[in-house]
């Protein structure tokens, strides 16, 4: 019997506009802005200068450490500048400005078919690292790091995450329908790299067609199964998915490897296959562009570095747009501008005509947020403490274990912005620790 995670909510799915729309190839624009920080960890170090000629797949930025990722050119053309540009996290980041020459000429060694049957674990990890692959479910953790568990923490199960539990987003759903075989083959390569014995493809019950596609594609794959779970947010969160699939709990402050599990998004697995089979670095991704203010919502295969404005112009905007969100409405990030580029982690753009009221009341101790919290915290108390600036007390109440899913804010009858306080509190603690480390030095 499959276990279930505790808590969670079921917001309106609002996927009807795009779930049946095939993936469209979005034409690469004339100018692209490619940030050198598109992943968790150290930003890539620039490897090109203004005036350099580049080919599709040319390395624009080298990894600046083990927890970092290479950045590659999504087009052939010329480097117009290497300069600061506004990024999706709301601050400027060093970026490579490219002028597309339209030739689509690949760099040597890229887009060349290879035999993958003899690749060992180390070879897969090297290819993944050189290809700049990161988690494409939104977290953007460098994939080669995930595929390199320490010897004292062996992995026995690879979970391929196809839950896509955020409202509005359907990019992963379409990928599972259209490229299920690629996902399965990529997952098998990832299993080989991590040394796992078993693969579990996990998705929610609102995707029965994707379930059938993955079952068919994985029929001949040893020690693999496809499972469906009740549709409930945040089913796609790593710790909740691990609990639902295996019944194991990741310890407080721990990582999935502490439970003997590795979780990879379906799009990441497809990218692993492309990198190993064809030598294609991660220069494009599937992005859902949707929301009440879009005329013709779509699922696009889009080059990294394409500005949001280009995508919004393509789908058309109507009504009175009030908010642009990168990602889904529950955990996505509100954007200050449409002059921001698509990155490896841009799973969707949602254009909303309503914004939550900034007015909120006092906590009424109803307990709804406690019941909804998928990691068994007491969000109401964390909110009270952080509202008062009591950071140390919030840390003692396991602030670090919050996955920032937003369930607490979603169910709060007083409309208290609990998850915003938690994010701000974590940022304050991180800044304080940075200052303390500098002072020690």
N, C-alpha and C positions, 0 to 999 in steps of 0.2 A: 504494500500500500504506500502510495506517495504521501510524503509529509507536506504540510502547508506552512507558509510563514504567518506569523501573527500580525494583526493590525492591517493597515492599508486602507485604501478608499477606492471608490469606483466612479471617477468623474466621467462626464459625457465623453464618448470616444471621438466623436466628430471626425471620423476618418472617411465618411461616405464620399466626399468630394474627390478623393484621389486614390482610394485603394484599388480601383479597377483601371487606373490609367497606366499604360505601359511606360517604361522608362524612355525618355527622349534624350538624345545626345544634344547638349547645349553647345552651340558654336563658340569656340574660344574667341574672346574679344581681342581688339587691336592692342589694348594695353592691359597688363595684369600686374597686380600688387601681391607679391609673395612674401609673407612674413617669415622671419627666421626663427620665430617662436610659435610653433604649432602643436606643442606637446607638453606634457608634464616633464619637468626637469630643466636642465640647462639649455638655453637657446643655442641654436647652431651658430657656429662661427662663420662669418661671410667668407666665401671662397672666390668671389668675382668682384670686378670693379666696373664702374661706368665705362661704357664703350666696348666691353667684351662681347664677342659673338658667342651665342650659346645654341645648343641643339636640345631637342626634346629629351629629357633625362639627364642633362648635364647637372652635376652637383653644384648647387648655388651656395649651400652651407654645410659645413662638416660638423658631425656631432662633437659637442664640447664636453665629453665625459661619457661614462657608461650609461647613465640615465639621461639620454639625449637622443635626438634623431636627425638624420640627414634630411636636407631639403633639396629637391630637384626641380629643374625647369619644366613647367608644364607645356611649353611650346618651344619652337625654334625661333630665334630672333636676336635681339640686341638688348644689352643691359643699359637702360636709360639712366638709372641712378641707384644708389644704395643709400637709403635715407629712412628717417623715422616716418611712420604712417599709423594712423589710428587703427587699432585692432579690435576684435570682438569683445575683449575683456574691459574695454573702456579706456585704455591707455595706449599711448604711442609705443610702437615697437619697431626695431630695425627691420626693414623690408627691402626686397629687391624689386625694382620697377622694370618690367620687361615690355619691350615693343615687339609684338608678334609679326613675324615676316610671312605667315600664312603657308609656309612650305611643309610644316609638320615633319621635318627631318629629324630622325632619331640619332642619338649619340651612339657611338660604337658599343656593341655588346648589349644594347637595349632592344627590346621587341624582337628577340631572336628565339625561336623555339628550341627547347632543350629537353633532354631525357632526364626525368626526375626519379626514375625507378631506383637508381643507385645512391641517391642522396642520403647521407647519414645525418644524425642529429646536429652535429656541429656545422655541417654544410648548410642545412636549412636555416639555422640561426644566423650564420654569416650573411646569407642572401637576404634574409629579413632585415637585418641591421643595415646592410648596404642600401637596401631599397627604401629606408626611411619609414618603415611601417609603424603605425601607432594604433591604439584601440579606436575604432571608428564608431563606437556607440555613444561617444561624447566625452569620455574620460581622457582620451588621447595619451594613454600611458605607453611608452615605447614597447613594441611587441617583443623585440629580442630579449628584453629584460624579463618579461613574463615567461618566455620560453627557456629561461636559464635558472631554474630553481636550484638552490644549494643542495648538496648531496644529503644533508641531514633532514631535508624536507621533500621526500619523493612525492611525485604526483601520480595518482592512480586513475583519476577521472578528468577528462576534458569536457566541459559543458560549453556547447555552442549556443550562444544567446540570441534567440530570435523572438524574444518576447515583445519588443517594441511597445512598451506599455504606455508611453506618453500619448496624450490626445493629439490629434491632427496628423502625426507623422506616419508615413506609409512607405518610406524608402526601403527599409529592410524587408517589408512584406513583398514588395515588388521584386526585390532581388531574389528572395526565396522562390518566387514563382518562375522567374525568368532564367535564373542561373543556379538552380539547386545543385547541379552536378559539380559546378565550380566550387561551391561552398563545401560540399562533401569532400572533394579531393584536397582542398586547402586545409580542412579540419584534420584529415589523415596526416598531412605533412606536419601540422602543428602538434598533433599527438606524437609523431615520431620525434620531433625536436624536444618535447617536454618529457618524453619517456613514459607517457600515460598508457594504460592498458585499455581503457574504455572511453567511448565517446557517447555523449548524450546530447541530442539536438532538442532544445527546449523552446517552446513557444506557447502563446496563449490561445485559448479556445476560440477566439474571434478570427482565427486564421486557418480554418479547416482545409482550404485549398493549398496553403503553404505546407501544412502538415502532410498532406497527400504527396506533394511534390518532393519533399525531403525523404519521405518513406521510400518512394520509388527510386530516388537517386542513391540512397544508402543501402538498398536491398542486398547488395553483394559485399558490403563493408563489414569486416569481422568486428565483433564486440562493439556494435553501435546500435542505438535505439533512438526513436523519436518519441517525445512525450509532450502532451498538452496539459496546461493547467487552466484553472478558472481565471477569467479575465479580471485582474485586480491590480491596481497600481500600488506600490512599485515592484511588480513581479520581476522586472528586468534588472533590478539592482543586484549586484554580485552576491552579497551575503544572503539576501532573501531567496535568490535563485538556488544557491547552494543548499540552503535549508530545505527548499521545496523538492529538489531533485534527490538529494542524498540523505536528508534527515540530520546532517551534521551542522554544527554551529561554528562559525568563525569566532575565535576568542576575542574578547574586548581588546582593541588595539592591535589585533592580528591581521593577517592577510589570508586570502584564499588558500595559499600554499600551506598554511598552518593546519588546514583541514584536508590536505592532500588533493586539492582540487585546483584546476586552472579554468578560468572563464574567458572565452573569446567571443566577440560579436560576429554575427554571420558575415558582415561586410569585411571584417578583418580577415576572416578565413578565406574569403574570395580573393583578397589582396595578397595573401600568402601564396595562393596558387598562381596568380599572375606573376608574382615576383620570381617564383621558382621555375615555373614552366616557360615563361617568356622573357624574363629579365626586365620586367616593367616595374619601375619604382612607383611609389604612391604619389601620383600627380593629379588624380581626379577622384571624385566620389559621387554617390547618389544623394541628392538633396530634395526633400519635399518642399515646395513653395505653395503655401495655402493660407487659408484664413478667411474670415467674413468679408474682407476688403479686396480680395483677389477676384478678377473677372474669370480667368481661365487657369485654375490651380493645376500644378503639374509635378511630376517626379522627373527631375533632370539628372543626367550624368554630366557633371560640370567640372571644369578644370579648377584646381586650386589657384587662387589669385584673382578669380573673377569677382568683380564688385557686386554687392547685393543689388545695387541700382540696376545693373544689367538684367538680373533675374526678375526684378519687380517690373521693369519695363516690358519684359517678354510676356508675363502673365497678365499684366494690366491691373491697375488699381482703381477701385471705385469707392464711393462713400466717403467717410471721414476717418482715415487711418489715425489711430490714437497711439498704437504701440507696435513696434517691430521686435520680434523675439527670435533670437538664434537658438534653435533647439525647440523643445516643446514648452507649453505654457506652465507646466509644473516645476521643472528644474532648469528651463532655458534662461538665457540672459537677455534682458531688454537692451536694445541697441540705441546709441545716441544718434546714429546717422546711417544712411544707406551707402555711404562712401567707405565701406568696410569690406574686406575681401573674404571670400569663402576659404576656409582652412580645412585641414584633414578631419576636423571634428564637427564640421557643419552638417548635421543630419537634417536640418530643416530651417526654414524661415516662415514664421507665422505672423500675419498682419492682422491685428485686432482692431475693432472699432470701439471697444470699451476697455477701461482700465479700472482696477480695483480702487475703491475709495481710500483716501489716506486717513480717514476718521476711524478711530477704534475706541473701544471701551475698556473698562477694567476686567480682569479675569474673574469669572463668576464661579470658578471651581466646578465646572460641570463634568470634567473628566473625559470629554470627547476626544481631545488631543491625545490623551494617554491611551485610550482604546485604539486610536488610529495609528499610533507610532509603531512602525515595523521593527524597531530595535529596542522596544520596551523601555524607553526613557520616560521622563515626566516633563514634557515640553512646556506645560503651563508654568511650572516652577522655574525652568531654565529661562523662560521669557521674562518672568518677574525679576529674576536676578540680573539678567543682562540689561534690562530696561533701566535698572538702578546702577549699572556699571560695576556690579560685583563679579568681576571676572574669575577671581580665584575660587569663589563659592560655586560658580557654574562649572569650573573644571572638576571640582570634587563630585559634581553630579553627572559625570561622564559626558561632558560637552563634546569631547573628541569623537565619541562613538556616533554622533548624529550624522546621517548620510545626506542631510539637507534635501530631502524629498519633497517637503512642503505639505505633507499630509496634515500636519498640525494647523497650519494657517488655513488650509482649505476647509477644515471642519469647524473652525472656531466661530461660535455665534457672536462673539464680540469683535470679530474681524481683526484680532491682534496679529501684527506682522512678526510672528514668532520666528519663522525661518530667516527673516531678514536680520533680526537681532542676533541670531545664532551665527550667521555668516559674518556679520560685523565683529562679533565677539571673537570668533576664531582668527579673523584678520588682525585684531588688536593683540591677541596673544602671540601670534606669529611675529609681529613687529617687535613686541617686547623681548621675545627670545633672541631675535636678531641683534637688538641693541645690547643685550646681556652678553652675547658671544663676542661682539666687537669690543665691549668693555673688558672682557677677560683677556683678549689679545693685547 
